[in-house]
Amino acid sequence: MEGRSEKIIIIVSPYLTAAYGEKVKAYLRRGAKPIRGETEYPNARVGYGALCVENSLPI
């Protein structure tokens, strides 16, 4: 079908993105590694620790 333009429309519910966003944040928090010298988490300086994607995502 030459000359035909196809459009893909994606509608994302704000409720869906909010739900998945919270889930992703929870995974990243769970997998964060402690930083040497820090004793309380979360804190204003380092948040929840160092990002570790390997520990964060359930595979």
Order of alpha helices (4+ residues) and beta strands (2+ residues): alpha-alpha
